[in-house]
Amino acid sequence: MGSPLDIIPLDHWLPLNSSPLIVAGPCSAESEEQVLDTARELAKIPQVTVFRSGIWKPRTRPSGFEGVGNAGLVWLQKVRQQTRLLTTVEVANPDHVKVALKYDVDILWIGARTVVNPFSVQEISEVLKGVDIPVMVKNPLNPDIKIWIGALERLNHVGIKKLIAVHRGFSFFKRTPYRNSPMWEIPIELKQWCPELPILVDPSHICGETGLLLSVSQKALDLEMNGLMVESHIHPHEALTDKEQQITPEHLKILLSHLIIRKKSGTIDFENKLEELRSEIDKLDEELIDILARRMDIAEEIGKYKKENNITILQLKRWSQVIRERVLAGEKMGLSREFLLKLLEAVHEESIQRQTEVMNRENNATSTSSS
């Protein structure tokens, strides 16, 4: 069975300095000095091949910085002239495409907010008909692989054969450590659908802050993704957009030096299936932690209610009933009695501790007000 996309392999059209492919640069082009200073420093890092920068930046609310517009394309031309780096910008409509082509941008990318709209993707595709330029396609905001695939197909149908998918995480209603949940099973499914399609991971948008960049980047490489798109700014603390998730070129150099390129272990089908199962465990663990946090919030409310009604914290009759019912229900689901007792005891101890702290705070507040 042939590939569902007619694409040219990445190493056939992109001169890589190293594997994996590294795309780096600021979230937004803010000034000529900022763009060129960042690019010069990034060009000193051998692994970095492509310089990224947003010049049209529609924000959720219009009061924010929305980019420098066409002026940024002149700065990107200077980046090409003064460094070895290729350039890439985000395009959201046909006019963006036309002017980016006029200024010889090397690679275009379509962002998450645009990918979600098939009308916009089709309009961009029509302008690119007959144009030989690489296009990177980020996943949509919501975890819908069909929309992602549809955008890739629309571009491919008009003759774009140099395609890259970019995984930047998905909006998720549960609380997680990430700005956008990685949901690794979705890019894995995309890779299974079209093994020839290169996939980059955008750890900056997945993490939303710099503390998790290394672990997410390593995870991407362990899953045999083809590279990373990392936001890097010469002075991140002064950035006009997404300052929390950008790192300096020096920090990026250190991060890349800590990444481990692992040897393949087992077939790709084995690795993909294993990661699919692990991703499911990760989601369940996140849900479990969220449930436990909400349970403790309720335990604190119970503590306040007991204090108001002058009732002791420990209710042995109630707790004995809980143990019997929960253990019986768990055993019916295949869980061992020993495991259930340990789990319930740990949860109970934390609940008692929370209620005790609530009562102490209430007592201290009462003493302070009466004095």
Buried (B, 14 or more C-beta within 10 A) or exposed (E): EEEBBEBBEBEEEBEBEBEBBBBBBBBBBBEBEBBBBBBBBBBEBEBBBBBBBBBBBBEEEEEEEBBBEBEBBBBBBBBBEEBEBBBBBBBBEBEBBEBBBEBEBBBBBBBBBBBBBEEBBBBBBEBBEEEEBBBBBBBBBEBBBEBBBBBBBBBBEBEBBBBBBBBBBBEBEEEBBBBBBBBBBBBBBBBEBBEBBBBBBBBBBBBBBBEBBBEBBBBBBBBBBBBBBBBBBBBBEEBBBBBBBBBBBEBBBEBBEEBEEEEEEEEEEEBBBEBBEEBEEBBEEBEEBEEEEEEBEEBBEBBBEBBEEEEEBEEEEEBEEBBEEBBEEBEEEEBEEEEBBEBBEEBBEBBBBBBEEBBEBBEEEEEEEEE
